[in-house]
Amino acid sequence: MRKGTFAMVAVLFCGFHGRQPLACGNRWRDNRRWVAFGGCHPQISDTYIRVGRVDRKLALQRNTIGIGRVIQVLKGAARSGVEVPQLLASCDIPRALLEQPGARIERDTFIKLLMLVMQQTQDEFVGLGQGRKSKPGTFSMMTHAVINCSSLGKALERGIRFYDMFDLQLSTQLVVEDGHAMLVSRADNRLDFREVILETQFLLSLRFMSWLIGKPMVLSAVEFDFPDTDPDRHVLFSCPIRFSMPVNRLIFSADYL
């Protein structure tokens, strides 16, 4: 069960093809194939590699992971006592690659790295939680808690209440106004990996919601309260991304609820 939990978290984070929602029947969700891309346009996974050089570059970005994210995961692992050289060797990642700012690794390799770190730290947060761990099976239990809800809105509310039971220095609220639904997140400014944590939370939330409804969710916008310092963030979400905003918000149509 633990191995399955690690795999599910890693797959949702990276957007791997070929996954399906859980088998439990539900009238607001079906068993369509999991669609593995990061954002808004339902056809982008089929079309972004067809047109030309820019699209091939986008395809490369979507199928690989920037070395900066690899370094962040390794920092979390090291802080939890994991031997970084052994991790790199197990994943066939050359140490010299860490010194190349523009380097990228295959998505499969990154998934393997995530799973190894989760297993060795016994932490679904891969050591980024500043001493606060999510024990293996936590995410799986959350999915069991929400899977039979009668709507996406009720599932989100229940999932938020589930994680509110833990002291994570991160709080989330579902807000609905003027036809828009918003997942609003607030994180302690003292968190070492604050930007990575917020970005990862929104990416996982998007993929998890899409998984629940059985199709890609179309976002209206993503907003962060920190400045734009990482060009890779612009390919994680295929929708407008605004930085240095008052709050962190994942915005989508209330019709999904």
C-alpha positions as CSV (number, residue, x, y, z in Angstrom):
1,M,0.0,0.0,0.0
2,R,2.8,2.4,0.8
3,K,4.4,1.9,-2.6
4,G,1.1,2.6,-4.3
5,T,0.7,5.8,-2.2
6,F,4.1,7.0,-3.2
7,A,3.4,6.3,-6.9
8,M,0.1,8.1,-6.8
9,V,1.6,11.2,-5.3
10,A,4.4,11.2,-7.8
11,V,2.1,10.5,-10.8
12,L,-0.2,13.4,-9.8
13,F,2.8,15.7,-9.3
14,C,4.3,14.9,-12.7
15,G,1.2,14.3,-14.8
16,F,2.0,10.9,-16.0
17,H,-0.1,9.4,-18.8
18,G,-2.3,6.3,-18.6
19,R,-3.7,6.6,-15.1
20,Q,-7.4,6.3,-14.4
21,P,-9.5,7.5,-11.5
22,L,-10.2,5.1,-8.7
23,A,-12.7,2.4,-9.6
24,C,-15.4,3.4,-7.2
25,G,-18.5,4.5,-9.1
26,N,-19.8,8.1,-8.7
27,R,-22.4,10.0,-10.7
28,W,-20.3,13.2,-11.0
29,R,-17.1,11.4,-12.2
30,D,-16.3,8.8,-14.8
31,N,-13.4,6.5,-15.7
32,R,-11.9,8.4,-18.6
33,R,-8.2,8.2,-19.0
34,W,-6.2,10.4,-16.8
35,V,-5.0,13.3,-19.0
36,A,-1.5,14.3,-18.1
37,F,-0.8,17.9,-18.7
38,G,-0.5,20.9,-16.5
39,G,-3.3,23.2,-17.2
40,C,-6.1,24.7,-19.1
41,H,-6.6,23.7,-22.7
42,P,-8.0,20.2,-23.2
43,Q,-6.3,19.8,-26.6
44,I,-2.9,21.0,-25.7
45,S,-1.4,17.6,-25.0
46,D,-2.3,16.6,-28.6
47,T,-1.3,19.8,-30.4
48,Y,1.7,21.4,-28.8
49,I,4.2,19.3,-30.6
50,R,2.8,19.8,-34.1
51,V,3.5,23.3,-35.2
52,G,7.1,24.3,-35.1
53,R,10.2,25.1,-33.1
54,V,8.4,26.9,-30.3
55,D,6.0,24.0,-29.9
56,R,8.9,21.5,-29.8
57,K,10.5,23.6,-27.1
58,L,7.3,23.5,-25.1
59,A,7.0,19.8,-25.6
60,L,10.6,19.4,-24.3
61,Q,9.7,21.5,-21.2
62,R,6.6,19.6,-20.5
63,N,8.3,16.2,-20.8
64,T,11.3,17.1,-18.8
65,I,12.0,18.7,-15.4
66,G,14.3,21.6,-14.8
67,I,17.4,20.9,-12.7
68,G,16.3,23.5,-10.2
69,R,13.4,21.4,-9.1
70,V,15.7,18.4,-8.8
71,I,18.0,20.4,-6.5
72,Q,15.0,21.5,-4.3
73,V,14.0,17.8,-3.8
74,L,17.6,16.9,-3.0
75,K,17.8,19.7,-0.4
76,G,14.7,18.4,1.3
77,A,16.1,14.8,1.2
78,A,19.5,16.0,2.6
79,R,17.8,17.8,5.5
80,S,16.0,14.6,6.4
81,G,19.3,12.7,6.5
82,V,19.1,11.0,3.1
83,E,22.5,10.4,1.4
84,V,22.3,12.6,-1.8
85,P,25.2,10.8,-3.7
86,Q,23.3,7.5,-3.3
87,L,20.1,9.1,-4.6
88,L,21.8,10.5,-7.6
89,A,23.4,7.1,-8.4
90,S,20.2,5.2,-8.0
91,C,18.5,7.6,-10.5
92,D,21.4,7.7,-12.9
93,I,21.6,11.5,-12.5
94,P,25.2,12.8,-13.0
95,R,26.3,15.0,-10.2
96,A,27.8,17.4,-12.7
97,L,24.3,18.1,-14.0
98,L,23.5,19.9,-10.8
99,E,26.0,22.6,-11.7
100,Q,24.3,23.3,-15.1
101,P,21.5,25.9,-14.6
102,G,19.7,25.0,-17.8
103,A,19.9,21.3,-17.5
104,R,16.8,19.1,-17.5
105,I,16.0,15.5,-16.7
106,E,13.4,13.1,-18.0
107,R,10.1,13.1,-16.3
108,D,10.4,9.3,-15.5
109,T,13.7,10.0,-13.8
110,F,12.2,12.7,-11.7
111,I,9.3,10.4,-10.7
112,K,11.8,7.8,-9.6
113,L,13.7,10.4,-7.6
114,L,10.5,11.5,-5.8
115,M,9.5,7.9,-5.0
116,L,13.0,7.1,-3.6
117,V,13.0,10.3,-1.4
118,M,9.4,9.5,-0.2
119,Q,10.5,6.0,0.7
120,Q,13.7,6.9,2.5
121,T,12.3,9.9,4.4
122,Q,8.9,8.2,5.0
123,D,7.5,11.6,4.1
124,E,5.0,12.4,1.3
125,F,6.3,16.0,1.5
126,V,9.8,14.8,0.5
127,G,11.4,16.7,3.4
128,L,10.1,20.1,2.3
129,G,7.8,20.5,5.3
130,Q,10.4,22.0,7.7
131,G,10.1,19.3,10.2
132,R,6.5,18.5,9.5
133,K,6.0,15.1,7.8
134,S,3.1,13.6,5.9
135,K,3.3,9.9,6.8
136,P,3.0,7.4,4.0
137,G,-0.7,6.7,3.4
138,T,-1.9,10.2,4.4
139,F,-2.7,11.2,0.8
140,S,-4.3,7.8,0.1
141,M,-6.6,8.2,3.2
142,M,-7.6,11.6,2.0
143,T,-8.7,10.2,-1.4
144,H,-10.7,7.5,0.4
145,A,-12.4,10.3,2.4
146,V,-13.5,12.3,-0.6
147,I,-14.0,9.8,-3.4
148,N,-17.7,9.2,-2.7
149,C,-18.7,12.8,-2.2
150,S,-21.6,13.8,-4.4
151,S,-19.9,16.8,-6.0
152,L,-16.4,18.2,-6.6
153,G,-17.2,21.1,-4.2
154,K,-18.1,18.7,-1.4
155,A,-14.9,16.7,-2.1
156,L,-12.8,19.8,-1.9
157,E,-14.3,20.9,1.4
158,R,-13.8,17.5,2.9
159,G,-10.2,17.3,1.7
160,I,-9.5,20.7,3.1
161,R,-10.9,19.7,6.5
162,F,-8.8,16.5,6.4
163,Y,-5.5,18.4,6.0
164,D,-6.7,21.0,8.6
165,M,-6.2,18.3,11.2
166,F,-2.4,18.6,10.7
167,D,-0.1,21.4,11.7
168,L,1.4,22.1,8.3
169,Q,1.9,25.9,8.3
170,L,-0.3,25.9,5.3
171,S,-4.0,26.6,5.1
172,T,-6.5,26.4,2.2
173,Q,-10.0,27.7,1.7
174,L,-12.5,27.2,-1.0
175,V,-14.1,30.5,-2.0
176,V,-17.0,31.0,-4.5
177,E,-18.0,34.4,-5.9
178,D,-19.2,35.9,-9.1
179,G,-19.3,32.5,-10.9
180,H,-15.7,31.7,-10.0
181,A,-14.3,29.1,-7.6
182,M,-11.0,29.8,-5.9
183,L,-8.7,27.6,-3.8
184,V,-7.0,30.3,-1.7
185,S,-3.8,29.2,0.1
186,R,-1.8,30.9,2.8
187,A,1.6,29.7,3.9
188,D,3.9,30.8,6.7
189,N,6.5,33.3,5.4
190,R,9.1,31.5,7.4
191,L,8.9,28.3,5.4
192,D,12.3,27.6,3.7
193,F,10.7,26.2,0.5
194,R,7.6,28.4,0.6
195,E,7.4,29.0,-3.2
196,V,8.0,25.4,-4.1
197,I,5.4,24.3,-1.6
198,L,2.7,26.6,-2.9
199,E,3.5,25.8,-6.5
200,T,3.4,22.1,-5.8
201,Q,0.2,22.4,-3.8
202,F,-1.6,24.1,-6.7
203,L,-0.2,21.7,-9.3
204,L,-1.3,18.7,-7.2
205,S,-4.7,20.3,-6.5
206,L,-5.3,20.8,-10.3
207,R,-4.3,17.3,-11.2
208,F,-6.3,15.8,-8.3
209,M,-9.4,17.7,-9.2
210,S,-9.0,16.7,-12.9
211,W,-8.6,13.1,-11.8
212,L,-11.8,13.3,-9.7
213,I,-13.9,14.7,-12.4
214,G,-12.4,12.4,-15.1
215,K,-11.2,15.1,-17.5
216,P,-8.8,18.0,-17.5
217,M,-10.0,21.0,-15.6
218,V,-9.8,24.3,-17.4
219,L,-8.3,27.0,-15.2
220,S,-9.1,30.7,-15.4
221,A,-5.8,31.9,-13.7
222,V,-3.2,31.1,-11.1
223,E,-2.0,33.8,-8.7
224,F,1.0,33.8,-6.4
225,D,2.0,36.3,-3.8
226,F,5.7,36.0,-4.7
227,P,7.6,37.5,-7.6
228,D,8.3,35.7,-10.9
229,T,11.7,34.1,-10.6
230,D,11.4,30.8,-12.3
231,P,10.6,30.5,-16.1
232,D,9.6,26.9,-15.6
233,R,6.5,28.0,-13.8
234,H,5.0,29.3,-17.0
235,V,4.8,25.8,-18.5
236,L,3.4,24.1,-15.3
237,F,0.0,25.9,-15.8
238,S,-1.4,26.5,-19.3
239,C,-3.3,29.6,-18.3
240,P,-2.5,33.2,-17.1
241,I,-0.1,33.2,-14.2
242,R,0.1,36.4,-12.1
243,F,2.8,37.1,-9.6
244,S,3.3,39.4,-6.6
245,M,-0.5,39.3,-5.9
246,P,-2.1,39.8,-2.5
247,V,-3.0,36.1,-2.1
248,N,-2.2,32.7,-3.7
249,R,-5.2,31.5,-5.7
250,L,-6.1,28.8,-8.1
251,I,-9.1,30.1,-10.0
252,F,-11.6,28.1,-12.1
253,S,-15.3,28.2,-13.0
254,A,-17.8,27.5,-10.2
255,D,-19.6,25.3,-12.7
256,Y,-17.2,22.5,-11.8
257,L,-18.4,22.4,-8.3
